Amino acid sequence: MKKMLFYGMTGEKSCFLHVLLNAAQLHEAGHEVKLIFEGASVKLVPVLEKEKNPVYLKIKEAGLIAGICLACSKVLGVYEDCVATGLPMLSDMSGHAGIMPFIQDGYEVISI
């Protein structure tokens, strides 16, 4: 079993959906998977919530989302919407969501 962290940076929904699909597939195969919304991807959180995207909701309900970048959500104007999701806001790296805690915990990082 591997430990995988998807560090999502892209704000392009069609690309990010592949991140969600891969995370779900690896989780279903028994791997330990976490996902962080960082950079432009934070703008997708309210979109996916509003449309009740089934893959996103599956990932969220499974507890695979480690959190959302606090700094990027504020800069990109989606902070309140992201907080409303109940997902953790991450700020351990100068206000941004860092990967160091995950690397220290043995996760392999995939940044997209």
PALO-739540 format. One record per residue (C-alpha): residue number from 1; x, y, z. Coordinates in Angstrom, 1 decimal. Example, Ala and Ser with C-alpha at 12.3 -4.5 7.8 and 13.67 -1.06 7.14 Angstrom:
<atom ropa="1" east="12.3" north="-4.5" up="7.8"/>
<atom ropa="2" east="13.7" north="-1.1" up="7.1"/>
This chain:
<atom ropa="1" east="0.0" north="0.0" up="0.0"/>
<atom ropa="2" east="1.3" north="3.4" up="-0.9"/>
<atom ropa="3" east="0.6" north="6.8" up="0.6"/>
<atom ropa="4" east="-0.2" north="9.4" up="-2.0"/>
<atom ropa="5" east="-0.8" north="13.1" up="-1.7"/>
<atom ropa="6" east="-2.4" north="14.9" up="-4.7"/>
<atom ropa="7" east="-1.3" north="18.6" up="-4.5"/>
<atom ropa="8" east="-3.7" north="20.2" up="-6.9"/>
<atom ropa="9" east="-2.7" north="23.5" up="-8.4"/>
<atom ropa="10" east="-4.6" north="23.7" up="-11.6"/>
<atom ropa="11" east="-7.8" north="25.7" up="-11.8"/>
<atom ropa="12" east="-9.0" north="24.1" up="-14.9"/>
<atom ropa="13" east="-11.9" north="22.0" up="-14.0"/>
<atom ropa="14" east="-11.6" north="19.3" up="-16.7"/>
<atom ropa="15" east="-8.0" north="18.7" up="-15.6"/>
<atom ropa="16" east="-8.8" north="18.7" up="-11.9"/>
<atom ropa="17" east="-11.5" north="16.1" up="-12.4"/>
<atom ropa="18" east="-8.8" north="13.7" up="-13.4"/>
<atom ropa="19" east="-7.1" north="14.4" up="-10.0"/>
<atom ropa="20" east="-10.3" north="13.4" up="-8.3"/>
<atom ropa="21" east="-10.8" north="10.3" up="-10.4"/>
<atom ropa="22" east="-7.2" north="9.1" up="-9.7"/>
<atom ropa="23" east="-7.6" north="9.8" up="-6.0"/>
<atom ropa="24" east="-10.8" north="7.8" up="-5.9"/>
<atom ropa="25" east="-9.4" north="4.9" up="-7.8"/>
<atom ropa="26" east="-6.2" north="4.7" up="-5.7"/>
<atom ropa="27" east="-8.3" north="4.9" up="-2.5"/>
<atom ropa="28" east="-10.6" north="2.1" up="-3.7"/>
<atom ropa="29" east="-7.5" north="0.0" up="-4.5"/>
<atom ropa="30" east="-6.5" north="0.3" up="-0.8"/>
<atom ropa="31" east="-3.9" north="3.0" up="-1.0"/>
<atom ropa="32" east="-3.8" north="5.9" up="1.5"/>
<atom ropa="33" east="-4.7" north="9.0" up="-0.4"/>
<atom ropa="34" east="-5.0" north="12.7" up="0.6"/>
<atom ropa="35" east="-5.7" north="15.7" up="-1.6"/>
<atom ropa="36" east="-4.9" north="19.4" up="-1.1"/>
<atom ropa="37" east="-6.5" north="22.3" up="-3.0"/>
<atom ropa="38" east="-3.7" north="24.8" up="-3.6"/>
<atom ropa="39" east="-3.2" north="27.6" up="-6.0"/>
<atom ropa="40" east="-5.9" north="28.2" up="-8.6"/>
<atom ropa="41" east="-7.6" north="24.9" up="-7.7"/>
<atom ropa="42" east="-9.1" north="26.6" up="-4.6"/>
<atom ropa="43" east="-11.6" north="28.3" up="-7.0"/>
<atom ropa="44" east="-13.0" north="24.9" up="-7.9"/>
<atom ropa="45" east="-14.1" north="24.0" up="-4.4"/>
<atom ropa="46" east="-17.3" north="26.2" up="-4.5"/>
<atom ropa="47" east="-18.0" north="25.1" up="-8.1"/>
<atom ropa="48" east="-17.8" north="21.4" up="-7.2"/>
<atom ropa="49" east="-19.9" north="22.0" up="-4.1"/>
<atom ropa="50" east="-22.6" north="23.9" up="-5.9"/>
<atom ropa="51" east="-22.9" north="21.4" up="-8.7"/>
<atom ropa="52" east="-22.8" north="18.5" up="-6.2"/>
<atom ropa="53" east="-20.1" north="16.8" up="-8.3"/>
<atom ropa="54" east="-20.4" north="13.1" up="-7.5"/>
<atom ropa="55" east="-16.7" north="12.3" up="-7.6"/>
<atom ropa="56" east="-15.8" north="15.3" up="-5.5"/>
<atom ropa="57" east="-18.5" north="14.4" up="-2.9"/>
<atom ropa="58" east="-17.2" north="10.8" up="-2.9"/>
<atom ropa="59" east="-13.7" north="12.1" up="-2.1"/>
<atom ropa="60" east="-15.0" north="14.5" up="0.5"/>
<atom ropa="61" east="-17.2" north="12.0" up="2.3"/>
<atom ropa="62" east="-14.3" north="9.5" up="2.4"/>
<atom ropa="63" east="-12.2" north="12.1" up="4.2"/>
<atom ropa="64" east="-9.6" north="12.2" up="1.5"/>
<atom ropa="65" east="-9.4" north="16.0" up="1.3"/>
<atom ropa="66" east="-6.6" north="17.2" up="3.7"/>
<atom ropa="67" east="-7.6" north="20.8" up="3.1"/>
<atom ropa="68" east="-7.7" north="24.0" up="1.2"/>
<atom ropa="69" east="-4.9" north="26.7" up="1.0"/>
<atom ropa="70" east="-6.0" north="29.6" up="3.2"/>
<atom ropa="71" east="-3.8" north="32.2" up="1.5"/>
<atom ropa="72" east="-4.9" north="31.3" up="-2.0"/>
<atom ropa="73" east="-8.5" north="31.1" up="-1.1"/>
<atom ropa="74" east="-8.3" north="34.7" up="0.3"/>
<atom ropa="75" east="-6.4" north="36.1" up="-2.7"/>
<atom ropa="76" east="-8.7" north="34.4" up="-5.2"/>
<atom ropa="77" east="-11.8" north="35.6" up="-3.4"/>
<atom ropa="78" east="-13.3" north="32.2" up="-2.4"/>
<atom ropa="79" east="-12.3" north="32.1" up="1.3"/>
<atom ropa="80" east="-15.9" north="32.3" up="2.7"/>
<atom ropa="81" east="-17.2" north="29.7" up="0.3"/>
<atom ropa="82" east="-14.3" north="27.4" up="1.1"/>
<atom ropa="83" east="-14.8" north="27.8" up="4.9"/>
<atom ropa="84" east="-18.5" north="27.0" up="4.4"/>
<atom ropa="85" east="-17.6" north="23.5" up="3.1"/>
<atom ropa="86" east="-16.3" north="22.5" up="6.5"/>
<atom ropa="87" east="-13.0" north="21.4" up="5.0"/>
<atom ropa="88" east="-9.8" north="22.3" up="6.9"/>
<atom ropa="89" east="-8.0" north="25.5" up="5.8"/>
<atom ropa="90" east="-4.3" north="24.9" up="5.6"/>
<atom ropa="91" east="-1.7" north="27.6" up="6.3"/>
<atom ropa="92" east="1.4" north="25.9" up="7.7"/>
<atom ropa="93" east="3.8" north="27.2" up="5.0"/>
<atom ropa="94" east="3.8" north="31.0" up="5.3"/>
<atom ropa="95" east="0.0" north="31.0" up="4.9"/>
<atom ropa="96" east="-0.1" north="28.4" up="2.2"/>
<atom ropa="97" east="-0.7" north="24.6" up="2.4"/>
<atom ropa="98" east="2.7" north="22.9" up="2.7"/>
<atom ropa="99" east="3.6" north="19.4" up="1.8"/>
<atom ropa="100" east="6.4" north="18.9" up="4.4"/>
<atom ropa="101" east="4.1" north="17.2" up="7.0"/>
<atom ropa="102" east="3.0" north="14.7" up="4.4"/>
<atom ropa="103" east="6.5" north="14.0" up="3.2"/>
<atom ropa="104" east="7.5" north="13.4" up="6.8"/>
<atom ropa="105" east="4.6" north="11.0" up="7.2"/>
<atom ropa="106" east="5.8" north="9.0" up="4.1"/>
<atom ropa="107" east="3.5" north="10.3" up="1.4"/>
<atom ropa="108" east="4.6" north="10.5" up="-2.2"/>
<atom ropa="109" east="3.5" north="13.9" up="-3.6"/>
<atom ropa="110" east="1.9" north="14.3" up="-7.0"/>
<atom ropa="111" east="1.5" north="17.9" up="-8.0"/>
<atom ropa="112" east="-0.9" north="18.8" up="-10.8"/>
